[in-house]
Amino acid sequence: MKSIKCIGILTSGGDAPGMNAAIRAVTRAAIYNGLQVKAIYRGYKGLITGEITEFKTQNVSNIIQQGGTILKTARCAEFRTPEGRAIAHETLVKEEIDAIVAIGGDGTLTGARIFASEFNFPIVGIPGTIDNDLSGTDTTIGYDTALNTIVKAVDNIRDTASSHERLFFIEVMGRDAGFLALNGAIASGAEAAIIPEIALEHDVLSELIGNGFRKSKNSSIVLVAESPETGGALEFADRIKQEYPQYDVRVSILGHLQRGGSPTANDRILASRMGAAAIDALMDGQRNVMIGVANNEILLIPFSKAIKKDKHISRELLQTLRILSI
Ligand code: ATP
């Protein structure tokens, strides 16, 4: 096995708060271990365009508290093709980069897995996504911050909902996973969460109406995950307007405000631990694994398991929300 002297670091896919804390941790842990660090800009795109510069410890000063990513991020269609990945490999050879730490979501790790096996190239992944939809890890970098942002937004909307005695559908991110909607609903005291995992199982709206929705309340809030499975908040609002015209219904789509902002302490700590663990893993000869955390212990998860899309929503959480919203 070729020894690693220089690592490349990139962020890819959607930005997530805490990515900068991870960049800082990877850079500093690598330098601490005597490695050279090269920053690759705009995710996999930077490997194709050659946007790469060396990072020293001071390049990552003063970024732990910043949202977004100083390395920028991009969606790169060319990296999905064998020709694009061949160019990326040539760039790595030219830059004398021996391994990559890739920070991103399931798409980023899928790309990493394909590239690593095609070129027998060492890559370690770090889960950076607000969706928390990677398997084998309890949580991902950015999830805690996004959840707190949602709760704050719902608290604000609740003031209007209760003053005007309205029913609000609040749409949150999570195309394939309802973690933000379900935990956001529990933390903000919402009546229900409509999430992709159970959208096809039963009709949450009918259940709410059947249970005497709003009978004893002067306002109601339902969180809806943005997903083709759920249909989104606008669809539910339209249904209410047609089927229950007596309700004063409104929609709020939180959108991109959920992605930004200064990371929470939990996300900064998670990112710092994961960044240092990624370098440890590479120094130990580990390849093609994602850093995860379970029961507060760092672990290594093969890419194939991490991207499996089989992370289950907790039935206990669903039941808790149901009980507490009576
Ligand atoms: P988020 O969870 O925030 O959406 P993500 O990492 O899942 O983040 P994607 O846009 O799905 O975001 O993926 C990021 C990049 O990874 C893509 O733009 C592409 O360059 C690369 N990628 C994704 N899937 C593949 C694939 N099947 N083969 C090669 N590269 C891929």
Residues whose N, C-alpha, C, O or C-beta is under 5 A from the ligand:
A	BS01	ATP	S12 G13 G14 Y44 A74 R75 C76 A77 F79 R80 G104 G105 D106 G107 T108 T110 G111 I114 G128 T129
